[in-house]
């Protein structure tokens, strides 16, 4: 009997050790988010791209989970602000693209009026770093914008700053902003400068938890040659840029290996929206024209991989529903600082629209905490008025989808198109007038009922305006014709 008790105690002790070990492994891991600029699934071989090979990205995908049903927004500004805030564009107000360094007008991403993932991760005890493309603040006006947003270290392309010709350069001889100010890096290739900065940050912070946000400048136009490939035409240059994106992905992963922290680092890899419409790629036997700025699937159905060797099951493919509002609460969930009741309180009370998908990653759950995902926004459908940047549409058109069906809603809140994506991936057969089965009717109703939960009017961007600058766009009668 003593032997039985002894064996039971050993078994219990072993079980407790294993539970503590798993808990320790999943407590405050390092988090890296790599977000490529303007690249659809048709340019990643893991998703069936036929015109390119992306071996490092594919290896990252194979080491973790590849997702099929993930929505970004269709253009730069709405996606980036959605990711930073965990809110939909109708809530944070950046429904349209607004290039702050170029157009100004007092507009900026105001961390005092919006939730900010950098601030929250820093509060959770993480060292924080951002490198690449921001473009929602003018660093000439706010040199401390990134610090105020919670980032300890930063190395950023300034965005095109009106009146400063050199600032147009993000690739060759890039114009880059750091704590030392803005300058041209003669003879350098911008993507390498950002990548090297991140690798240095990893090495310097490998003994404590860190959060790295890497919004790449690749593969956005202008089309350029890279240090490893040259081409004469735009398609060839685009391919060179995709290959260099793959190369940088591999170098970041290798840096984690060299630092001895790969097994304690979750890598999230995605893109902000689809490829420019000037480029067509072939995927799974079909020609796919780039869908940037559109809510068609090539514009918003983002490639997405998550890798955490030893913790997340490898070689897995998931159909769980996820959109870009979900990154914010997921990162905080891993950091041990999950928002209570989906509200962030930083002196103001901010509702978070996203849901953590931590259990999809760690427990292999087939379902996320969602029945639908949303994509909306894009274009320069905004203007500077006496009240600041205002959106052209009171209610911007949008799309909702579940695992099978996709519903387009117009600016009058009415259904416009309805597709069965499993049977009609190219969205060629509008079923709105063919709801002739209970299954179709039920799915249509489930998606359309969500529209009633949205605000009657989309918010305009929320910020206290910065002082007027000589390069700001001007408020003119012509610029406000859309209001009439």
C-alpha positions in Angstrom: 0.0 0.0 0.0 2.9 2.4 0.8 4.3 1.7 -2.7 1.0 2.6 -4.3 0.8 5.9 -2.3 4.4 6.7 -3.2 3.8 6.0 -6.9 0.6 8.1 -6.8 2.4 11.0 -5.2 5.2 10.8 -7.8 2.6 10.8 -10.5 0.8 13.8 -9.0 4.1 15.7 -8.5 5.0 15.0 -12.2 1.6 16.2 -13.3 1.9 19.4 -11.2 5.4 20.0 -12.6 4.1 19.6 -16.1 1.2 22.0 -15.5 3.5 24.6 -14.0 5.9 24.1 -16.9 3.2 24.8 -19.5 2.0 27.8 -17.5 5.6 29.1 -17.3 6.1 28.5 -21.0 3.0 30.5 -22.0 3.5 33.3 -19.5 4.8 36.6 -21.0 6.3 35.2 -24.2 8.1 37.5 -26.6 5.8 38.7 -29.4 6.8 39.8 -32.9 4.2 41.0 -35.4 5.5 41.2 -39.0 3.1 43.0 -41.3 4.0 43.3 -44.9 2.7 46.3 -47.0 0.4 45.5 -49.9 0.7 41.8 -50.5 -2.0 39.3 -51.2 -2.1 35.5 -50.8 -1.4 35.1 -54.6 2.2 36.0 -53.8 2.9 33.5 -51.1 3.6 29.9 -52.1 2.1 28.5 -48.9 -1.2 29.7 -50.2 -0.7 28.3 -53.7 1.1 31.1 -55.4 2.5 29.9 -58.7 4.7 32.8 -59.8 7.0 33.0 -56.8 8.7 30.9 -54.2 8.7 32.1 -50.6 10.6 29.4 -48.7 11.3 31.3 -45.4 7.6 32.4 -45.1 6.5 28.8 -46.0 8.9 27.4 -43.3 7.4 29.8 -40.7 3.9 28.7 -41.7 4.9 25.0 -41.4 6.2 25.6 -37.9 2.8 26.8 -36.7 -0.7 27.6 -37.9 -1.8 28.9 -41.3 -5.1 30.7 -41.3 -7.6 30.9 -44.2 -10.3 33.3 -42.9 -8.6 36.5 -41.7 -9.8 39.9 -42.7 -7.7 43.1 -42.7 -9.1 46.4 -44.0 -8.5 47.2 -47.7 -6.0 50.0 -47.3 -3.2 51.3 -45.2 -4.6 53.8 -42.6 -7.8 51.8 -41.7 -5.8 48.6 -41.2 -3.0 50.2 -39.1 -5.3 52.1 -36.8 -7.5 49.0 -36.4 -4.5 46.9 -35.4 -3.3 49.6 -33.0 -6.6 50.1 -31.3 -8.5 46.8 -31.5 -11.4 48.8 -32.9 -13.3 48.9 -36.2 -12.9 51.9 -38.4 -16.5 53.0 -37.7 -15.4 53.4 -34.0 -11.9 54.8 -34.2 -12.9 57.0 -37.2 -10.0 56.4 -39.6 -12.4 54.9 -42.2 -10.5 56.4 -45.1 -6.8 56.6 -46.0 -5.3 59.8 -44.7 -1.6 60.3 -45.2 -0.7 62.5 -42.2 2.8 63.6 -43.1 1.7 64.6 -46.6 -1.7 66.3 -45.9 -1.4 67.2 -42.2 -4.3 69.5 -41.4 -3.8 68.9 -37.6 -4.7 65.3 -38.0 -2.7 62.6 -36.2 -3.1 59.3 -34.2 -3.9 60.7 -30.8 -3.0 58.3 -28.1 -4.8 60.4 -25.5 -8.2 59.7 -27.3 -7.6 56.2 -28.6 -6.4 52.9 -27.1 -2.9 52.0 -28.2 -1.3 48.5 -28.2 2.2 49.9 -27.6 1.1 51.7 -24.5 -0.7 48.6 -23.2 2.1 46.2 -23.9 4.5 48.5 -22.1 2.2 48.7 -19.1 2.2 44.9 -19.1 5.9 44.9 -18.5 7.2 44.5 -22.1 10.1 46.2 -23.8 8.7 47.6 -27.0 10.0 48.3 -30.4 8.5 49.5 -33.7 10.4 49.7 -37.1 9.2 50.4 -40.6 6.1 52.4 -41.7 3.8 54.4 -39.3 2.4 57.2 -41.5 -0.3 58.3 -39.1 1.7 61.0 -37.3 4.0 63.7 -38.7 7.3 63.4 -36.8 8.2 67.0 -37.6 5.2 68.1 -35.5 5.3 65.2 -33.0 8.9 63.9 -32.6 7.7 62.1 -29.4 4.7 60.4 -31.1 6.1 56.9 -30.9 7.3 57.3 -27.3 3.8 58.6 -26.4 2.4 55.4 -28.0 4.5 53.2 -25.7 7.5 52.3 -27.9 10.9 52.3 -26.2 12.8 52.0 -29.5 11.8 53.1 -33.0 13.3 53.3 -36.4 10.8 54.6 -39.0 10.4 55.8 -42.5 8.9 59.2 -42.0 6.3 58.8 -44.7 6.3 61.4 -47.4 6.6 64.8 -45.7 5.3 67.6 -47.8 8.1 69.9 -48.9 10.9 67.4 -48.1 11.8 65.6 -51.3 14.2 63.1 -49.6 11.3 61.8 -47.4 9.8 60.1 -50.4 12.6 57.5 -50.2 11.8 54.3 -48.2 14.0 52.0 -50.2 17.3 53.3 -51.7 18.9 56.1 -49.6 16.0 55.9 -47.2 14.9 58.9 -45.1 14.5 57.5 -41.6 13.4 58.9 -38.2 14.9 57.6 -34.9 15.5 59.2 -31.5 18.4 61.1 -33.1 16.0 62.8 -35.6 15.4 62.3 -39.4 18.1 61.9 -42.0 19.0 60.1 -45.2 20.9 56.9 -44.9 23.2 57.2 -47.9 23.9 53.9 -49.8 21.5 51.9 -47.6 18.4 49.9 -48.5 15.6 50.9 -46.1 14.2 47.4 -45.4 17.7 46.3 -44.2 18.0 49.3 -41.9 14.7 48.4 -40.2 15.5 44.7 -40.1 18.9 45.4 -38.5 17.4 47.7 -36.0 15.0 45.0 -34.9 17.7 42.4 -34.7 19.8 44.7 -32.5 16.7 45.2 -30.3 16.2 41.5 -30.0 19.8 40.9 -29.0 19.7 43.8 -26.4 16.4 42.6 -24.9 16.6 38.8 -25.0 16.6 38.4 -21.3 13.2 40.1 -20.7 9.8 39.9 -22.5 9.6 42.1 -25.5 7.0 43.2 -28.1 8.2 44.1 -31.7 5.8 45.6 -34.2 7.4 45.4 -37.7 5.2 47.1 -40.3 7.5 46.6 -43.3 7.8 49.1 -46.1 8.0 46.2 -48.6 6.2 45.5 -51.0 4.5 48.9 -51.5 5.2 50.8 -54.6 7.3 52.4 -56.1 8.6 49.2 -57.7 12.3 48.9 -57.1 15.2 46.5 -57.5 16.6 45.0 -54.4 20.2 44.3 -53.3 19.8 40.7 -54.5 17.6 40.9 -57.6 17.2 43.3 -60.5 14.5 43.5 -63.2 13.6 45.8 -66.1 9.8 45.8 -65.6 7.4 46.4 -62.7 6.4 42.7 -62.4 10.0 41.7 -62.2 10.7 44.3 -59.6 7.6 43.3 -57.6 8.8 39.7 -57.6 12.2 40.9 -56.4 10.6 42.8 -53.6 8.5 39.7 -52.5 11.7 37.6 -52.5 13.4 40.2 -50.3 10.4 40.2 -48.0 10.9 36.4 -47.7 14.7 36.9 -47.1 14.1 39.4 -44.2 11.5 37.1 -42.7 14.2 34.4 -42.6 16.7 36.7 -41.1 14.4 37.8 -38.2 13.7 34.1 -37.4 17.5 33.4 -37.5 18.1 36.3 -35.1 15.7 34.7 -32.6 17.6 31.3 -33.0 20.9 33.0 -32.5 19.7 34.8 -29.4 18.5 31.4 -28.0 14.9 32.6 -27.6 13.0 31.2 -30.6 11.1 28.8 -28.3 9.9 31.7 -26.1 8.8 33.9 -29.0 5.5 33.9 -30.8 5.8 35.2 -34.4 2.7 36.6 -36.1 3.1 37.2 -39.8 0.5 39.0 -42.0 -0.1 41.8 -44.5 -2.1 45.0 -44.3 -4.1 44.5 -47.4 -4.0 43.0 -50.9 -1.5 43.7 -53.7 -1.7 46.8 -55.8 -4.1 46.4 -58.7 -1.2 47.0 -61.1 0.1 43.5 -60.5 -1.6 40.1 -61.2 -0.4 36.8 -59.8 -1.4 33.3 -60.4 -2.8 31.2 -57.5 -4.2 27.7 -57.5 -4.7 27.8 -61.2 -6.4 31.2 -61.3 -5.1 34.7 -62.3 -5.6 37.0 -59.4 -5.4 40.8 -59.9 -4.3 42.7 -56.8 -7.2 43.8 -54.7 -5.8 46.7 -52.7 -8.4 49.3 -51.7 -11.3 47.0 -52.5 -13.3 44.7 -50.2 -13.1 41.8 -52.6 -11.3 38.8 -51.2 -7.9 39.6 -52.8 -8.1 43.0 -51.1 -8.9 42.0 -47.5 -8.5 38.2 -47.0 -5.1 38.4 -45.5 -2.4 35.8 -45.3 -1.7 35.0 -41.7 0.6 32.6 -39.9 1.4 32.2 -36.2 4.5 30.2 -35.0 5.7 29.3 -31.6 7.8 26.1 -31.7 7.3 23.6 -28.9 4.0 25.3 -27.9 1.8 25.8 -31.0 1.1 22.6 -33.0 3.0 22.7 -36.3 1.7 22.1 -39.8 -1.8 23.1 -38.9 -4.4 24.9 -41.1 -7.2 26.8 -39.4 -10.5 28.1 -40.8 -11.2 30.0 -37.6 -12.7 33.5 -38.2 -10.3 36.3 -37.2 -10.0 39.9 -38.2 -7.5 42.7 -37.4 -9.4 43.9 -34.3 -8.5 40.6 -32.7 -4.7 41.2 -32.6 -4.9 43.8 -29.8 -6.7 41.6 -27.2 -4.8 38.5 -28.2 -1.4 40.1 -27.6 -2.6 41.4 -24.2 -4.0 38.0 -23.4 -0.6 36.4 -23.9 1.0 39.2 -21.9 -1.3 38.4 -19.0 -3.2 41.7 -19.3 -6.4 40.7 -21.1 -8.9 43.5 -21.3 -11.7 43.0 -18.7 -15.1 43.0 -20.4 -13.4 44.1 -23.6 -12.7 47.6 -22.2 -9.4 49.4 -21.9 -9.3 52.0 -19.2 -6.3 54.4 -19.5 -8.1 57.3 -17.9 -10.7 57.0 -20.6 -12.9 54.0 -21.2 -12.3 52.5 -24.6 -14.4 49.6 -26.0 -12.4 46.9 -27.8 -14.2 45.3 -30.7 -11.8 42.4 -31.1 -11.7 39.0 -29.3 -8.6 37.0 -28.2 -7.9 33.9 -30.3 -5.3 32.6 -27.8 -7.2 29.3 -27.4 -7.3 28.8 -31.2 -3.5 28.8 -31.0 -2.8 26.9 -27.7 -5.8 24.6 -27.5 -6.2 23.9 -31.2 -9.7 25.1 -31.0 -11.4 25.0 -34.4 -13.6 28.0 -33.6 -12.7 31.5 -32.5 -14.9 33.7 -30.4 -16.6 34.9 -33.5 -19.6 34.2 -35.8 -18.5 36.9 -38.4 -15.6 39.1 -39.4 -15.6 42.6 -41.0 -13.7 44.5 -43.6 -14.3 48.2 -44.5 -12.6 51.5 -45.4 -10.1 52.7 -47.9 -9.7 55.3 -50.6 -9.2 59.0 -49.9 -12.9 59.6 -49.3 -12.3 62.2 -46.6 -11.6 65.9 -46.5 -10.2 68.6 -44.3 -13.0 70.8 -43.0 -13.3 73.5 -40.3 -14.0 70.6 -38.0 -10.9 68.6 -39.0 -10.8 65.5 -41.1 -14.3 64.3 -41.8 -15.4 61.1 -43.7 -17.4 61.5 -46.9 -19.9 58.8 -46.0 -21.9 58.8 -42.9 -22.0 55.0 -43.1 -19.2 53.5 -45.1 -19.9 50.4 -47.2 -18.5 47.2 -45.7 -18.5 43.4 -45.9 -19.2 40.7 -43.4 -18.5 37.0 -43.7 -18.8 33.8 -41.9 -16.9 30.6 -42.9 -19.0 30.2 -46.0 -21.0 33.3 -47.0 -20.1 36.9 -47.6 -22.5 39.9 -47.5 -21.8 43.3 -49.0 -23.6 46.2 -47.3 -23.8 49.6 -49.1 -23.6 53.1 -47.7 -27.4 53.1 -47.1 -27.1 50.1 -44.8 -28.7 47.9 -47.4 -27.6 44.5 -48.6 -25.8 44.8 -52.0 -24.3 41.4 -52.8 -24.2 37.9 -51.2 -21.8 35.1 -52.2 -21.1 31.5 -51.3 -17.3 31.7 -51.0 -16.8 28.0 -50.8 -18.5 27.5 -54.2 -17.7 30.8 -55.7 -14.3 32.1 -54.6 -14.2 34.6 -57.4 -17.5 36.2 -56.2 -19.1 36.0 -59.6 -22.5 34.7 -58.7 -24.6 37.2 -56.6 -27.1 35.1 -54.6 -29.0 38.1 -53.2 -32.0 37.3 -55.4 -31.6 33.5 -54.9 -32.2 33.0 -51.2 -34.2 29.8 -52.1 -33.0 27.5 -49.4 -33.3 27.6 -45.6 -29.5 27.4 -45.3 -28.9 30.5 -47.5 -31.7 32.4 -45.8 -30.4 31.6 -42.3 -26.9 32.6 -43.2 -28.0 35.8 -44.9 -30.2 36.8 -41.9 -27.4 36.0 -39.4 -25.0 38.4 -41.2 -27.6 41.1 -42.0 -28.8 41.2 -38.4 -25.2 42.3 -37.4 -25.7 45.5 -39.3 -28.3 46.7 -36.8 -25.6 46.6 -34.1 -23.4 49.1 -35.8 -23.6 52.9 -35.0 -25.9 54.9 -37.2 -23.0 57.1 -38.1 -19.3 56.2 -38.5 -17.0 58.2 -36.2 -14.7 60.7 -37.8 -11.0 60.4 -36.6 -10.7 61.3 -32.9 -7.9 63.7 -32.1 -7.0 67.0 -30.5 -5.7 68.9 -33.6 -2.0 69.7 -33.9 -1.0 73.3 -34.6 -1.4 74.4 -38.2 1.7 74.0 -40.4 2.6 75.7 -43.7 2.4 72.4 -45.6 -1.1 71.4 -44.4 -3.8 70.9 -47.0 -6.1 73.9 -47.0 -9.8 74.0 -46.2 -11.4 75.2 -49.4 -14.9 75.3 -51.0 -13.8 72.8 -53.6 -12.5 70.3 -51.0 -15.9 70.2 -49.3 -18.1 69.7 -52.4 -18.8 66.2 -51.3 -20.7 67.6 -48.3 -23.3 69.3 -50.4 
